[in-house]
Amino acid sequence: MAEEQQFIPSFTLVRQNNALKDELVTTLTEVIESGMFILGENVATLEKKIAQISQAKYGIGVANGSDALYLTLLACGIGPGDEVITTPFTFFSTAGSISRTGATPVFVDICAETMNIDPSLIEEKITSKTKAILPVHLYGCPAEMDEIAEIAKAYHLKVIEDAAQAIVAEYKKKKVGSLGDACCFSFFPTKNLGSFGDAGMVVTNDEEIAEKIKVFRVHGAKIKYYHDYIGCNSRLDELQAAILNKKLKYLPQWTERRREIAGLYTTLLQNIVNDSSALICPTAPDHVFHVYHQYTIRTDRRDELKNYLSANGIGTAVYYPVPLHLQKAFAHLGYKQGDFEVAEKTCTQVLSLPMYPELTDEEINSITKKVADFFA
Ligand SMILES: Cc1ncc(COP(=O)(O)O)c(C=O)c1O
C-alpha cells in the first residue's frame, strides 16, 4: 500500500542536509564569526584538496562551473576568431562558455554507447582556427581521453575537460582533472559534490594557466587596484568553500553508493525488461570509473515512460531535450536538423532515473518494478 503512495523525487538534498545539518551549521557559524567571506582559508584549503584528489597541482576556486570553463578558455588564449571543438550533447554552458570568449563552438557528434564526444569524428572538424578540444565527461562517464589527447598533440591543441558532472571519475586509472591542460568542476547543489549555491573550480598542472585564472577572477589585478587585464569578478566564497570542505570527506562513500545504485538498477532492469531493445541501460567501458552523476536510460517511448512514472509517484528528468546545435541561441552557427544524428536521437530517448546516494534499495526496487510494469 505504501508503495502506491510513495513519492520518489528525481533529486533531493533534504535527506543529505538533515544528516549533516549539525556539522554544516557549525562550519557556517565559524565562517560568520571569522568575518572573512572572500578568498580566505576555507577556499585555500578546498583548492588544495580538490587539486589533490584530481591528481593536479593547482586548484583555483571560481564562482561557478560556467566561469571555470570561460576563464580556462581565456587563460588558454582563446578568443574571437578561434574555434573550439566540443559535443552538442551537454548542458548549454559548455558551448555557451566558448561563445562568451568570442570564439566559435564547433560541434562533433557523440558515440551512441557512451553519449560522449566521438573522437573518430574530431579530426575532420579541425581547421587552422581550431585552438582546443573541450570534451565533457557526461553523466559522470569520462570521455575517450587517449584518442582526444593524441589528436590534440598532433594538431597542437589544448584539451580542456568539462568535468562538471564527474568529480573523482577515472580514465585508465587516472583521475579526471589530470587528463588535459585544465579541468573544470561545478559545485552546483545537485552535483556529486554540491555547495549551498553556485561554486566552481579549475584544476590544472599548468602553472601559467593557474596564475592567469587567479588574476582573471579578481578583475585582472595581480596587485589590488592595479589591473593588467579586464578579467571579471568570479570568486568561490568562504561560506560555500566551508560547506564543500565538510562534504568532501563523504564524497568517496557517496560515489561508491552511486555506483552501487547504478549496478542495482542495471541488474534489476535487465532482469525484468524482456525486450532489451526497448530499454537501454547505461554502460561504461571497462577502463573508466564512472561516478554516475546520472543514471540515464534510453527508450523510444521516453515521454510515455516519463509520464507513467510521474503518475506513479516517481520523478525523472530529461538531460537534455534539445542538442546544442539546434538551440535558438546558436542559430547563427548555421547548423540544421540531421547534422548530428546520434545526438539528436539521444535527446529524444534519454531519461534519468532518481540518483542520489541516499536512495534506498527499497526505492530502487519500486522504481524498477514500475518501469517493468510499463514495458509489460
Ligand atoms: C556539463 C556541464 N558543464 C558546465 C556546467 C556549468 O556549471 P555551473 O552550473 O556551476 O555554472 C554544468 C552544470 O550544470 C554541467 O553539467
The ligand as a MOL file (V3000), in Angstrom:
LIG
                    3D

  0  0  0     0  0            999 V3000
M  V30 BEGIN CTAB
M  V30 COUNTS 16 16 0 0 0
M  V30 BEGIN ATOM
M  V30 1 C 28.3500 19.5060 -18.2550 0
M  V30 2 C 28.2470 20.8160 -17.5170 0
M  V30 3 N 29.0640 21.8130 -17.8540 0
M  V30 4 C 29.0340 23.0010 -17.2150 0
M  V30 5 C 28.1610 23.2270 -16.1770 0
M  V30 6 C 28.1120 24.5910 -15.5710 0
M  V30 7 O 28.2570 24.6150 -14.1950 0
M  V30 8 P 27.5440 25.7510 -13.3140 0
M  V30 9 O 26.0830 25.4440 -13.2850 0
M  V30 10 O 28.1960 25.5920 -11.9760 0
M  V30 11 O 27.8360 27.0500 -13.9450 0
M  V30 12 C 27.3060 22.1990 -15.7700 0
M  V30 13 C 26.4050 22.3770 -14.6260 0
M  V30 14 O 25.2290 22.4320 -14.6620 0
M  V30 15 C 27.3240 20.9680 -16.4730 0
M  V30 16 O 26.5050 19.9680 -16.1420 0
M  V30 END ATOM
M  V30 BEGIN BOND
M  V30 1 1 1 2
M  V30 2 1 2 3
M  V30 3 2 2 15
M  V30 4 2 3 4
M  V30 5 1 4 5
M  V30 6 1 5 6
M  V30 7 2 5 12
M  V30 8 1 6 7
M  V30 9 1 7 8
M  V30 10 2 8 9
M  V30 11 1 8 10
M  V30 12 1 8 11
M  V30 13 1 12 13
M  V30 14 1 12 15
M  V30 15 2 13 14
M  V30 16 1 15 16
M  V30 END BOND
M  V30 END CTAB
M  END
